[in-house]
């Protein structure tokens, strides 16, 4: 019986670790492997065109507060309409690019991340233009043909950069711009897209409030100015950003919910555009606005609104065009389920499992203390030491409760390893405190790990009940779910910590044993 008791808590901890790994992987995969089932195929009527062609320049990673000192963007804004828009969640480039041309949020477009996605199943500006004999082409990101297939042509830039140094990024941007200008001159497509990405690279490397970022952004703005001069006043020019950048410890990043990344600037100028400023918009408003400019039907899945305050619509067409917008919005509303009601139903479905898991965790929590009642005070003191040590190491290692803190996608696994390492090291510190209080007893250390792991798991269980950890038809609540994700990684770190403590306890004799 004693042997079974000794095996019970280690088995409980291993179950916590295995369950955390499974849920973390399941949560992440539900986002990266998400497939939209909201595709809505309906051809709406189109109004008359008020512009013949559009050039869209994507200023990758441009913060809203960075445009104030940019002359070319300033001229574009003064010549037409400008403002700030709320971007996609997560605030990543490819979900934003999909929104630019579909008017759909990530759960509808199916583009939820930067690496794993399939062809976008919903209507886009490119597809609608192709149906009417208009060509679309892009210069820059490989995302466009991967997501929209044959409806868009892509020109590949030859310019490459060899480092993230400011001088190298500025050199690359200049060469890249020369190629982009040649592409624009040679293309007669009605929709032309140019990606300018040097600012995003600078933001990641140096941070969104750094002098280095602003220097590279100035070169990006210089390219925007050259593009504006080349296309001239007879082409509608759209300059816009896909997200901003945080500035944290000399680095940038995006993907989270910080205001610096969640809002981005935009400006329209040229035929069909009126003078307007400080427009408050959403990224999904861009596609229906460009559709109206070019006389295309609104994309069937467009969840945005036409920015009428930015458009110079002939008076005789205004009422008809607004009626076409209303028809599309009404049809989409009938097609889409009610989000709030759907989330409430999902929450109710999670309740039985939440109660069962919660009862198990509460039993583990109290059982870990009850079995060591005479050491309860020491266990609670050691738990407090763990919390202090974990958060100190968490921030010392540069980890944060936001996707933006990862800096770059290729740093993801190192980021998660730091979180697990912080938890393991913090547990080691807590175990030392415990041993000083009650003596070096592995069984008591296991009870400490059970106590801390159960508390962390209860936080995860509450998040699962309240928000869900998986993406099921709707984007996850990014803030609390990412925090729960890191809690699950920390639980794995705690179990690694107790394994290390137990091993050291066996290998290193105590002072009492040494004396004997």
C-alpha positions in Angstrom: 0.0 0.0 0.0 2.9 2.4 0.9 4.5 1.7 -2.5 1.2 2.5 -4.3 1.0 5.7 -2.4 4.5 6.6 -3.4 3.7 5.9 -7.0 0.4 7.8 -7.0 1.7 11.3 -6.9 4.4 10.9 -9.5 1.8 9.2 -11.8 -0.5 12.2 -11.2 2.3 14.6 -12.1 3.1 12.7 -15.3 -0.5 12.8 -16.2 -0.5 16.5 -15.7 2.6 16.9 -18.0 1.2 14.5 -20.7 -2.2 16.3 -20.6 -0.6 19.7 -20.8 1.5 18.6 -23.8 -1.5 17.1 -25.5 -3.7 20.2 -24.9 -0.9 22.6 -25.9 -0.3 20.8 -29.2 -4.1 20.5 -29.8 -4.6 24.2 -29.1 -1.8 25.2 -31.5 -2.8 22.8 -34.2 -6.4 23.9 -34.1 -5.3 27.3 -35.2 -2.5 26.4 -37.7 -4.6 23.6 -39.3 -7.9 25.5 -39.2 -10.1 25.2 -42.3 -12.9 27.7 -42.9 -16.3 26.3 -43.6 -17.9 29.7 -44.1 -17.3 30.0 -47.8 -20.2 31.8 -49.4 -20.6 31.6 -53.2 -22.8 34.2 -54.5 -22.3 36.7 -57.4 -23.6 40.1 -56.3 -24.3 42.8 -58.8 -21.6 45.4 -59.4 -22.0 49.2 -59.8 -20.2 51.5 -62.2 -16.4 51.9 -61.8 -15.2 55.2 -60.4 -11.5 54.2 -61.0 -9.9 52.2 -63.7 -7.0 50.6 -61.8 -5.5 50.4 -58.4 -2.0 50.0 -57.1 -1.8 48.7 -53.5 1.5 49.2 -51.7 1.8 47.1 -48.5 4.1 48.8 -46.1 4.9 45.7 -44.0 5.2 46.4 -40.3 4.6 50.2 -40.4 3.4 51.5 -37.1 0.7 54.1 -36.9 2.9 56.5 -34.9 5.7 56.2 -37.4 3.9 57.9 -40.3 4.1 61.4 -38.9 7.6 62.1 -40.2 7.3 60.3 -43.5 7.0 62.8 -46.4 5.8 60.4 -49.1 3.1 58.9 -46.9 2.2 62.4 -45.8 1.7 63.6 -49.4 -0.4 60.6 -50.2 -2.6 61.2 -47.1 -2.9 65.0 -47.9 -3.9 64.2 -51.5 -6.7 61.9 -50.5 -8.2 60.0 -47.6 -6.3 58.5 -44.7 -6.8 57.1 -41.2 -6.1 54.1 -38.9 -7.5 50.6 -39.1 -7.8 47.7 -36.7 -6.0 44.7 -38.2 -6.5 41.0 -37.8 -6.1 38.9 -34.7 -3.5 37.5 -34.6 -1.8 40.6 -36.0 0.3 38.7 -38.5 1.1 39.5 -42.1 -0.6 36.7 -44.1 -4.0 36.9 -42.2 -3.8 40.7 -42.9 -3.0 40.2 -46.6 -5.9 37.8 -46.9 -8.2 40.4 -45.3 -7.0 43.1 -47.7 -8.5 41.3 -50.7 -11.3 39.3 -49.2 -12.8 41.6 -46.6 -12.9 38.6 -44.2 -11.5 38.0 -40.8 -9.2 34.9 -40.3 -11.9 32.5 -39.1 -13.7 33.1 -42.4 -10.7 33.4 -44.8 -9.1 30.4 -43.2 -5.7 32.2 -43.1 -4.9 32.2 -39.3 -1.1 32.2 -39.3 2.0 32.9 -41.5 3.1 29.4 -42.3 0.4 26.9 -42.7 -2.7 27.5 -44.8 -4.5 26.3 -47.9 -5.9 28.2 -50.9 -8.4 30.8 -49.6 -11.9 29.3 -50.1 -13.7 32.7 -50.2 -14.1 35.3 -52.9 -11.4 37.8 -53.4 -10.7 40.9 -55.4 -8.4 38.9 -57.6 -11.0 36.3 -58.4 -13.8 38.8 -59.0 -11.6 40.8 -61.3 -10.6 37.7 -63.2 -14.2 36.8 -63.8 -14.6 40.2 -65.5 -11.5 39.9 -67.7 -9.3 42.1 -65.4 -5.8 41.0 -64.5 -4.3 41.1 -61.1 -0.6 40.9 -60.3 1.7 41.1 -57.3 5.3 41.9 -56.6 6.7 40.5 -53.4 5.4 37.9 -51.0 4.9 34.3 -52.0 1.7 34.3 -50.0 -0.4 35.7 -52.8 -0.2 32.9 -55.4 -0.2 30.3 -52.6 -3.5 31.7 -51.3 -5.2 32.8 -54.5 -3.8 30.6 -57.2 -4.2 31.3 -60.8 -6.3 34.4 -60.2 -3.2 36.4 -59.5 0.2 36.7 -61.3 3.4 37.1 -59.2 6.7 38.7 -60.1 9.5 37.5 -57.9 12.0 40.1 -56.7 15.7 39.2 -57.2 17.0 41.5 -54.5 18.2 39.7 -51.4 19.6 40.9 -48.1 22.6 39.3 -46.3 22.0 40.6 -42.8 19.6 42.6 -40.6 22.0 45.5 -40.3 20.5 48.9 -41.1 22.8 49.8 -44.0 22.1 46.4 -45.6 18.3 46.7 -45.2 18.4 50.2 -46.7 20.6 48.9 -49.6 18.2 46.0 -50.1 15.2 48.3 -50.1 16.7 50.5 -52.7 17.5 47.6 -55.1 14.1 46.1 -54.4 12.4 49.4 -55.2 14.1 49.6 -58.5 12.7 46.1 -59.4 9.3 47.1 -58.2 9.2 50.2 -60.4 10.1 48.1 -63.4 7.4 45.6 -62.5 4.8 48.5 -62.3 5.9 49.9 -65.6 5.7 46.6 -67.4 2.3 45.5 -66.0 -1.0 46.6 -67.3 -3.0 44.7 -64.6 -6.0 46.5 -63.1 -5.0 45.5 -59.6 -1.3 45.7 -58.9 0.2 44.9 -55.4 3.7 45.7 -54.2 5.0 44.4 -50.9 7.7 46.6 -49.2 9.1 44.4 -46.4 12.3 46.0 -45.2 10.5 47.9 -42.4 9.2 44.7 -41.0 12.6 43.1 -40.9 14.0 46.2 -39.1 11.1 46.2 -36.7 11.7 42.6 -35.7 15.5 43.1 -35.3 15.7 46.5 -33.7 12.2 47.3 -32.2 9.4 49.5 -33.4 10.5 52.6 -31.5 14.2 52.4 -32.5 16.2 54.9 -34.6 17.2 51.9 -36.7 13.6 51.1 -37.5 12.8 54.7 -38.4 15.9 54.9 -40.7 14.8 51.8 -42.6 11.1 53.0 -42.6 12.4 56.3 -44.2 13.9 54.3 -47.1 10.6 52.4 -47.4 8.7 55.7 -47.5 11.2 56.9 -50.2 10.2 53.9 -52.3 6.5 54.8 -51.8 7.3 58.3 -53.1 9.0 56.9 -56.2 6.0 54.6 -56.8 3.6 57.6 -56.5 5.6 59.7 -58.9 5.7 56.9 -61.5 2.1 55.8 -61.4 1.0 59.5 -61.5 -2.4 61.1 -60.5 -4.5 59.0 -62.9 -4.0 55.8 -61.0 -5.6 55.2 -57.6 -2.8 54.5 -55.1 -3.4 52.8 -51.8 -0.7 52.7 -49.2 -1.3 50.6 -46.1 0.3 48.6 -43.4 -0.6 45.1 -42.2 0.4 45.5 -38.6 2.8 47.5 -36.3 5.6 46.4 -34.1 6.2 46.4 -30.4 9.5 47.7 -28.9 10.6 45.4 -26.1 14.2 45.0 -24.9 15.6 46.3 -28.2 13.5 43.9 -30.3 10.2 44.1 -32.1 7.5 41.6 -32.9 3.8 41.4 -33.6 0.9 38.9 -33.6 -0.4 40.0 -30.2 -3.0 42.5 -29.0 -0.8 45.5 -28.1 -2.2 48.8 -29.6 1.2 49.3 -31.3 0.6 46.2 -33.4 -3.2 46.0 -33.6 -3.6 49.3 -35.4 -2.1 50.3 -38.7 -2.2 53.3 -41.0 -3.7 53.6 -44.5 -4.1 56.2 -47.2 -6.0 56.4 -50.6 -5.3 58.9 -53.3 -6.2 59.3 -56.9 -9.4 58.9 -59.1 -12.5 58.1 -57.1 -11.0 59.3 -53.7 -12.0 62.5 -51.8 -10.2 64.4 -49.2 -10.8 63.0 -45.7 -8.6 62.4 -42.7 -8.6 60.5 -39.3 -10.9 57.8 -40.7 -11.4 55.0 -38.2 -11.6 51.7 -40.0 -11.0 48.0 -39.9 -8.8 46.0 -42.2 -11.8 44.2 -43.6 -13.1 47.5 -45.0 -10.3 47.7 -47.6 -11.6 45.0 -49.9 -15.2 46.3 -50.3 -13.9 49.8 -50.7 -11.5 48.8 -53.6 -14.3 46.7 -55.1 -16.5 49.8 -55.2 -13.7 51.8 -56.7 -13.2 49.3 -59.5 -16.8 48.5 -60.2 -16.5 45.0 -58.9 -19.1 43.1 -56.9 -18.4 43.0 -53.2 -16.7 39.8 -52.1 -19.5 37.5 -50.8 -17.7 36.9 -47.5 -16.7 40.5 -47.0 -17.4 41.4 -43.3 -16.3 45.0 -43.8 -18.0 48.1 -44.8 -17.3 50.5 -47.8 -15.4 53.5 -46.6 -17.8 56.0 -48.1 -16.2 58.9 -46.4 -13.0 58.1 -48.5 -14.8 57.8 -51.9 -15.8 60.5 -54.3 -18.9 58.8 -55.6 -21.0 60.5 -58.3 -24.2 61.7 -56.7 -26.4 59.8 -59.2 -24.8 56.5 -58.3 -24.4 56.8 -54.5 -27.8 55.5 -53.5 -27.5 52.5 -55.8 -24.0 51.6 -54.6 -25.1 51.8 -51.0 -28.0 49.5 -51.8 -25.7 47.0 -53.3 -23.6 47.1 -50.1 -26.7 46.5 -48.0 -27.7 43.5 -50.1 -24.3 41.9 -49.6 -24.3 42.6 -45.9 -27.8 41.2 -45.4 -27.1 38.0 -47.4 -23.8 37.4 -45.4 -25.6 38.0 -42.1 -28.2 35.3 -43.1 -25.4 32.9 -44.1 -23.1 33.3 -41.0 -24.1 32.0 -37.5 -24.5 34.4 -34.7 -21.0 34.6 -33.1 -22.1 35.5 -29.5 -24.8 32.8 -29.5 -22.4 30.2 -31.0 -19.7 31.0 -28.3 -22.2 30.7 -25.5 -23.3 27.3 -26.8 -19.7 26.1 -27.0 -19.1 27.3 -23.4 -22.1 25.3 -22.2 -20.8 22.2 -24.0 -17.5 22.6 -22.1 -19.1 22.7 -18.7 -19.4 19.0 -17.8 -15.7 18.4 -18.7 -14.7 21.5 -16.8 -16.5 20.3 -13.7 -14.9 16.8 -13.9 -11.4 18.1 -14.5 -11.8 20.8 -11.9 -12.8 18.2 -9.3 -9.8 16.1 -10.1 -7.5 19.1 -9.8 -9.0 20.2 -6.5 -8.6 16.7 -5.2 -5.0 16.7 -6.3 -4.5 20.2 -4.7 -5.8 19.3 -1.3 -4.4 15.7 -1.4 -0.9 17.1 -1.9 -1.2 19.2 1.2 -3.3 16.8 3.3 -0.7 14.0 3.1 1.9 16.4 4.4 -0.2 18.3 6.9 2.7 18.9 9.3 4.6 20.5 6.4 1.7 22.6 5.1 3.2 25.9 6.0 6.5 25.0 4.4 4.7 23.9 1.2 2.8 27.2 1.0 6.0 29.2 1.6 7.8 27.3 -1.0 5.0 27.7 -3.5 5.2 31.5 -2.9 8.9 31.3 -3.6 8.2 29.4 -6.8 5.8 32.1 -8.0 8.3 34.9 -7.3 11.2 33.0 -8.9 9.2 31.9 -11.9 8.0 35.4 -12.8 11.5 36.8 -12.2 13.0 34.3 -14.5 10.1 34.5 -17.0 10.8 38.1 -17.6 14.6 37.8 -17.3 14.6 35.2 -20.1 12.5 37.6 -22.2 9.3 35.6 -22.2 6.0 37.4 -22.3 2.3 36.7 -22.3 1.9 37.8 -25.9 2.7 36.3 -29.3 4.5 39.6 -30.1 7.1 38.6 -27.5 8.3 35.7 -29.6 10.0 38.3 -32.0 10.2 36.0 -35.0 8.4 32.8 -35.9 11.7 30.9 -36.1 12.3 31.7 -32.4 9.1 30.0 -31.3 10.6 26.8 -29.9 13.4 28.7 -28.1 10.8 30.9 -26.6 8.8 27.9 -25.3 12.0 26.3 -24.0 12.7 29.4 -22.0 9.3 29.2 -20.4 9.8 25.6 -19.5 13.3 26.3 -18.3 12.1 29.2 -16.1 9.5 26.9 -14.5 12.1 24.1 -13.9 14.6 26.5 -12.4 12.0 28.2 -10.3 10.9 24.8 -9.0 14.5 24.0 -8.1 14.7 27.2 -6.1 11.4 26.4 -4.3 12.7 22.9 -3.6 15.8 24.3 -1.9 13.6 26.5 0.3 11.4 23.5 1.1 14.5 21.4 2.0 15.8 24.1 4.3 12.5 24.2 6.1 11.7 20.5 6.4 14.8 18.6 5.4 15.7 16.9 2.2 12.8 14.6 1.4 12.0 13.7 -2.2 8.4 12.8 -1.2 7.8 16.3 0.2 9.3 17.8 -3.0 6.9 15.7 -5.1 4.0 17.0 -3.0 5.2 20.6 -3.7 5.3 19.9 -7.5 1.8 18.4 -7.2 0.6 21.5 -5.4 2.1 24.0 -7.9 1.2 21.9 -10.9 -2.4 21.6 -9.8 -2.7 25.4 -9.3 -1.3 26.0 -12.8 -3.6 23.4 -14.3 -6.6 25.0 -12.5 -5.8 28.3 -14.3 -5.7 26.4 -17.6 -9.0 24.6 -16.9 -10.7 27.9 -16.1 -9.5 29.4 -19.4 -10.7 26.3 -21.2 -14.1 26.6 -19.7 -14.4 30.4 -20.1 -12.9 30.8 -23.6 -12.0 27.3 -25.0 -8.4 26.4 -25.9 -9.2 25.2 -29.4 -10.3 27.2 -32.5 -13.7 25.9 -33.3 -15.2 28.0 -36.1 -14.1 31.2 -34.3 -10.7 32.7 -33.6 -9.6 31.8 -30.1 -9.5 34.5 -27.4 -5.8 35.2 -28.1 -4.8 36.9 -24.9 -6.1 34.4 -22.3 -5.5 31.3 -24.5 -1.9 32.2 -25.2 -1.4 32.8 -21.4 -2.9 29.3 -20.7 -0.6 27.9 -23.4 2.4 29.1 -21.5 0.9 27.8 -18.2 0.8 24.3 -19.9 4.4 24.6 -21.0 5.3 25.7 -17.4 3.6 22.6 -16.0 6.0 20.5 -18.2 8.9 22.5 -16.8 7.7 21.8 -13.2 7.7 18.1 -13.9 11.1 18.3 -15.4 12.2 20.2 -12.3 11.0 17.6 -9.9 12.7 14.8 -11.9 15.9 16.8 -11.7 15.5 17.4 -8.0 14.7 13.7 -7.3 17.8 12.6 -9.3 20.1 15.0 -7.5 18.6 13.9 -4.2 19.7 10.4 -5.0 23.1 11.3 -6.4 24.2 13.8 -3.8 24.3 12.5 -0.2 22.7 14.7 2.5 24.9 16.3 5.2 23.5 13.8 7.7 24.4 10.8 5.5 27.9 12.3 4.9 28.4 12.6 8.7 27.6 8.9 9.1 
